[in-house]
Amino acid sequence: MSSNWRISSFNGALLAAYFIPVWTIIAFTIMVSPIHGLYERPSVSIALYASDHLHLAKMATVRLAWLLALARITVVAFFAVFLAMAAFAPFRKSRGSGSDEALAVALCLGSVLSFASMMMASKVGEIEALRTHAAELLMLLGTAIVMLFETSPANCRGARHRGERAGERAIPSAALVRQ
C-alpha cells in the first residue's frame, strides 16, 4: 500500500462508503414521495418536529422534505468528490489536491444535519432516530477530529530534516509535558 495515505483519508473513504449509499437512498425516497419519505425512520424526527412544533402546512412540509433531500445529496456529492480525488494517486500526491477540503465540507454539512436531526429526535422522543443520528454524528466528528490533529507525512519529514540540518533534535512530546 502506498505510504501517502493518511489516516483521515482512509477514515474518510470508509465514511464515504457508508454515507454515499445510505443517504442517497434516503434522499431519493424523499424525492419520489416527499411526505411518505419524510415520515420514514431516518427522517421521522424532522417530520414530527416540523408537524408538532412548527405547525407546517402540507406544502411547507413538502418543501422541507425537498430541502432535506437536497442537503443529504449535497453531503453525498462532497463525499463522492473526496472519494474520487483520494482514489487517484496523482490527485492525492499533489499538495493542493482539494480532497481534504471536500472531506471537510462533507463532514461539516453532515455533522450539522445529523446534530439538528438528533436534537429534533430528542425533542419529539424518537429514541431509535436519536440513536441513528447520534451514531452518524459521532462517526463524522471522529473523522473531523482525526483530520484536525493529523499532520501530513511530507510535513513531518520536512520538519525532521530541517531540525537535523540545524543540528537540533526533535523534543519528544513526553519531554514537553514535563517541562
C-alpha positions as CSV (number, residue, x, y, z in Angstrom):
1,M,0.0,0.0,0.0
2,S,1.2,3.5,-0.8
3,S,2.7,5.5,2.1
4,N,0.9,8.7,1.2
5,W,-2.5,7.6,2.5
6,R,-3.2,9.5,5.7
7,I,-5.5,8.1,8.5
8,S,-8.1,10.8,7.9
9,S,-8.2,10.0,4.2
10,F,-8.7,6.3,4.9
11,N,-11.3,7.1,7.5
12,G,-13.0,9.5,5.1
13,A,-13.1,6.8,2.5
14,L,-14.8,4.4,5.0
15,L,-17.3,7.1,5.9
16,A,-18.0,7.8,2.2
17,A,-18.6,4.0,1.7
18,Y,-21.4,4.3,4.4
19,F,-22.9,7.7,3.7
20,I,-23.0,7.7,-0.1
21,P,-25.4,4.7,-0.5
22,V,-27.4,5.3,2.7
23,W,-28.0,9.0,2.3
24,T,-28.6,8.6,-1.4
25,I,-31.3,6.0,-0.8
26,I,-32.9,8.2,1.8
27,A,-32.8,11.3,-0.4
28,F,-34.3,9.5,-3.4
29,T,-37.0,8.1,-1.2
30,I,-37.9,11.6,-0.2
31,M,-37.7,12.8,-3.8
32,V,-40.1,10.2,-5.1
33,S,-42.6,10.7,-2.3
34,P,-41.8,13.7,-0.1
35,I,-44.3,13.1,2.7
36,H,-44.0,9.4,2.9
37,G,-40.2,9.6,2.6
38,L,-40.1,12.2,5.3
39,Y,-42.0,10.0,7.8
40,E,-39.7,7.0,7.3
41,R,-37.3,6.2,10.2
42,P,-34.2,8.2,9.0
43,S,-36.2,11.4,8.8
44,V,-39.1,10.9,11.1
45,S,-37.7,13.1,13.8
46,I,-37.6,16.1,11.4
47,A,-41.1,15.4,10.2
48,L,-42.5,15.1,13.7
49,Y,-40.7,18.2,14.9
50,A,-42.0,20.1,11.8
51,S,-45.6,19.0,12.3
52,D,-45.7,19.2,16.1
53,H,-43.6,22.3,16.9
54,L,-43.6,24.3,13.7
55,H,-47.2,23.5,12.6
56,L,-46.2,23.4,8.9
57,A,-48.9,23.1,6.3
58,K,-48.7,20.3,3.7
59,M,-46.9,22.3,1.0
60,A,-44.4,23.7,3.6
61,T,-43.8,20.1,4.7
62,V,-43.1,19.1,1.1
63,R,-40.7,22.0,0.8
64,L,-39.0,20.9,4.0
65,A,-38.7,17.4,2.7
66,W,-37.1,18.6,-0.6
67,L,-34.7,20.8,1.3
68,L,-33.7,17.8,3.5
69,A,-33.2,15.7,0.4
70,L,-31.1,18.5,-1.2
71,A,-28.9,18.7,1.9
72,R,-28.3,15.0,2.0
73,I,-27.5,14.9,-1.7
74,T,-25.1,17.8,-1.2
75,V,-23.2,15.8,1.5
76,V,-23.2,12.8,-0.7
77,A,-21.8,14.9,-3.6
78,F,-18.9,16.2,-1.4
79,F,-18.1,12.7,-0.2
80,A,-18.1,11.5,-3.8
81,V,-15.7,14.3,-4.9
82,F,-13.5,13.4,-1.9
83,L,-13.5,9.7,-2.8
84,A,-12.7,10.4,-6.5
85,M,-9.8,12.7,-5.6
86,A,-8.4,10.4,-2.9
87,A,-8.7,7.3,-5.1
88,F,-6.4,8.7,-7.9
89,A,-2.8,8.9,-6.9
90,P,-1.9,12.0,-9.0
91,F,-4.5,14.0,-7.1
92,R,-3.6,12.5,-3.8
93,K,0.1,13.2,-4.1
94,S,-0.2,16.8,-5.2
95,R,-0.2,19.3,-2.3
96,G,-3.3,21.3,-3.2
97,S,-5.4,18.4,-4.3
98,G,-8.5,19.6,-2.6
99,S,-9.6,16.2,-1.3
100,D,-9.2,17.3,2.3
101,E,-11.4,20.3,1.6
102,A,-14.1,18.2,0.0
103,L,-14.0,15.9,3.0
104,A,-14.1,18.8,5.4
105,V,-17.2,20.3,3.7
106,A,-18.9,16.9,3.8
107,L,-18.0,16.4,7.4
108,C,-19.2,19.9,8.3
109,L,-22.5,19.7,6.5
110,G,-23.2,16.2,7.6
111,S,-22.4,17.0,11.2
112,V,-24.8,20.0,11.2
113,L,-27.6,17.9,9.6
114,S,-27.0,14.9,12.0
115,F,-26.8,17.2,15.0
116,A,-30.0,19.0,14.1
117,S,-31.8,15.7,13.4
118,M,-30.5,14.4,16.7
119,M,-31.8,17.4,18.6
120,M,-35.2,17.1,16.9
121,A,-35.4,13.4,17.7
122,S,-34.6,14.2,21.3
123,K,-37.3,16.9,21.4
124,V,-40.1,14.6,19.9
125,G,-39.0,11.5,21.8
126,E,-37.9,9.3,18.9
127,I,-35.3,7.0,20.6
128,E,-34.3,4.9,17.6
129,A,-33.9,8.0,15.4
130,L,-31.9,9.6,18.2
131,R,-29.5,6.6,18.3
132,T,-29.1,6.6,14.5
133,H,-28.4,10.3,14.3
134,A,-26.0,10.2,17.3
135,A,-24.1,7.3,15.7
136,E,-23.8,9.2,12.5
137,L,-22.7,12.4,14.3
138,L,-20.1,10.5,16.3
139,M,-18.6,9.0,13.1
140,L,-18.5,12.4,11.4
141,L,-17.0,14.2,14.4
142,G,-14.4,11.4,15.0
143,T,-13.1,11.8,11.4
144,A,-13.1,15.6,11.8
145,I,-11.0,15.3,15.0
146,V,-8.6,12.9,13.4
147,M,-8.3,15.2,10.4
148,L,-7.8,18.3,12.6
149,F,-4.9,16.8,14.6
150,E,-3.2,14.8,11.9
151,T,-0.2,16.2,10.1
152,S,0.9,15.4,6.6
153,P,3.7,12.8,6.3
154,A,5.5,15.2,4.0
155,N,5.4,18.0,6.6
156,C,6.7,15.6,9.3
157,R,9.6,14.6,7.1
158,G,10.3,18.2,6.2
159,A,10.3,19.3,9.8
160,R,12.6,16.3,10.8
161,H,15.0,17.2,8.0
162,R,15.0,20.9,9.0
163,G,15.8,20.0,12.6
164,E,18.6,17.7,11.6
165,R,20.2,20.3,9.4
166,A,20.1,22.9,12.1
167,G,21.8,20.5,14.5
168,E,18.8,20.2,16.7
169,R,17.0,17.2,17.9
170,A,13.2,17.0,18.0
171,I,11.9,17.1,21.5
172,P,9.6,14.2,22.3
173,S,6.1,15.2,23.4
174,A,6.6,13.5,26.7
175,A,9.6,15.8,27.5
176,L,7.5,18.8,26.6
177,V,4.8,17.8,29.1
178,R,7.4,17.5,31.9
179,Q,8.7,21.0,31.2
